[in-house]
């Protein structure tokens, strides 16, 4: 699909008065042959390979042969043409800078914060951890094509606090502004998790989720070393869903699971608030990405009222009501969420950021500006500009 294609032309708007758009949650999955180029030399022969069969393409890795899934590459497709499985040649080549930037131009995106592909779902701890750094290096190279428009997010392992601090410091020196952590810390064997999903390898789930039942917990005082490192490095923490992972590929569960994957992010946010992390580190910022924000104002009122009544027997040491931290330290991104937009002036609803989810299955591409105009109808221009651009820039320290 090129800029001349009807689907893109139809998505463009005749009038646009809201200024630049900073896409707070776009995605970049690397090509499958990336791993053999970016893994350490002694691990490259263990990278995934592709098998082209009559009934489709398969990814072969560590003795497992699985169909190539296209849910992460739906840009330009309609609901009717949505494909869960397919061939590599059917993908939109979003990992090519020229394609990516052309799509951003056509859709009216001035800049994007890029989440995405890594690590490998390996059962070997060495390969699993090495694939984090391989992805970090690849995505930085990708973004170098337009560093003023493409902002990479650094995915890091979270099995050991000291190790994660080293990743944070190294990525900050390289220019990363955001570090993505799993919703809960990982186990010593980082790929292992109690939150398995049938269609995904454990390591893929662990990168998003960690292990909510693991020995390490963000509430622990030992994590103060990490929060200090993050603040000193001048980066922000993001959580890209993960508190509950939808059962991809299982139609009977997928649609019910999707909203729960958003709402479940209330738990990691609450861990940071109620364990005094933001009191000890007032400059720490976290982003709850792709979680939607329509529930933020309700959640803020609920936890504030509950804290007012229950804080005595729980011996809460918070210096301020929970709503204070939601407004100072917590950001959230959404795709299509008019409820969240209408709650923008309520406690907890102020630090919200629009996103396109390009090129994933919920993407607004190539009609993002049309959808923004629809969802922001009646909203003052200054508020629109903050939500589609200013708030993300503020989170990343660009203003």
C-alpha positions, 0 to 999 in steps of 0.5 A, a space after each residue: 500500500 503506497 501513499 497513492 492507494 485509495 485506502 490511504 487517500 480516503 483516510 486523509 482529511 481536507 482540514 487539519 487544525 490541531 498541529 503535530 501528532 506524536 503517536 504515543 504507542 506505535 510498534 516495530 517488529 523486526 524482520 525475522 532474519 534480523 536475529 542472525 545479524 544482531 545476536 552474538 556470533 556464537 548464538 547466530 546459528 540458533 536464530 529462528 528459520 523460516 519454512 515455506 510450506 504449501 499451506 503457509 509459512 512457519 517459524 522454526 525455532 528450538 524444535 518448534 514449528 509454528 504458523 506465521 501469525 499476522 496479528 501484529 501486521 494488519 496496517 491497511 487491512 479492513 476487518 473483512 480482510 483481517 488475517 490471523 495466519 499468512 505468509 511473510 510476503 503478505 506482511 507490510 514491510 514496516 521495518 524498512 524506514 522508507 516504508 515506515 516514514 511514508 506511512 507516517 507521512 500519509 497518516 499525518 504522524 509527525 513522530 512515534 514512540 516505538 514498542 515492539 519485537 523482542 526478545 526471542 521466546 527461547 527456553 535457554 537463558 543465555 539466548 533469551 537474555 542476549 536477544 534483548 540486547 540484539 533487539 535494542 541494537 537493531 531498533 536503535 539502528 532502525 530509528 537512526 534513519 529519522 531520530 527526530 521522528 522515531 523514538 525507540 523503547 528499550 525492552 530490558 530483562 527484569 530477573 536481576 535488579 543489578 543487571 536491569 540497572 546496567 541495561 538502563 544506564 547503557 540504553 540511556 547513554 545510547 539515547 533511549 528515553 523510555 525503558 519497558 519493563 514487564 508488568 511484574 518482575 521475572 524469575 531467575 530463569 527469565 523466560 519462565 512464567 506462571 502466566 502461560 498462553 497457549 499460542 505464545 511461548 513462555 519467554 514471549 509472555 514473560 517479556 510482557 508479564 514477568 511472573 506475578 507469583 515470583 519471588 521478586 516484586 516491585 514493592 520490595 525495597 531492593 528495587 529502590 536501586 532501580 528506581 534511582 537509576 531510572 531517575 538519575 538516567 532521566 528516562 521513564 518506565 513503560 509497561 506495555 500491557 502484560 498484567 494479563 495476556 489475551 489468549 491469542 488464536 483462541 477465538 472463544 477467549 480472545 474478545 473477552 480477554 482483550 478488555 481485561 488485558 487493559 483493566 489489569 494494568 491497574 495492579 502494577 499502577 497500584 503497586 507503585 502508588 501504595 508502596 510509596 515508590 512515588 513518595 521516595 522517587 517523586 520524579 519517577 514517571 510510568 506509562 501504562 501503554 495501550 491500556 486505554 484510559 477510560 477507566 483511569 478516572 474511575 480507578 483514581 476515584 475508587 482507590 482514593 476513596 478506598 484509601 481514605 477509609 482503609 488507610 488506618 488499619 493497612 498502616 498506609 504511609 502515603 504522604 498524599 491521596 492516591 489521586 495526587 500520584 495519578 496526576 503527577 506520576 502516571 501516564 496512559 495511552 489509548 487508541 479509540 477511547 472517547 470516554 477517556 477523552 471526556 474524563 480528561 479533567 477529572 483526577 487521574 484522567 489528565 496525563 492521557 496520550 493518543 496512539 495509533 497502534 500501527 501496524 497492529 490489529 487495533 490500528 487506526 491507520 490510515 484514517 488516524 486524523 479522521 478518527 481523532 476528529 471524530 473522537 475529539 468532537 467538541 473538545 477545546 483545541 488546546 486539550 486536543 493538542 495536549 493529548 495528541 502531542 504535548 503529553 507524550 512529549 512531556 512524558 519523554 522530557 522533550 519539552 
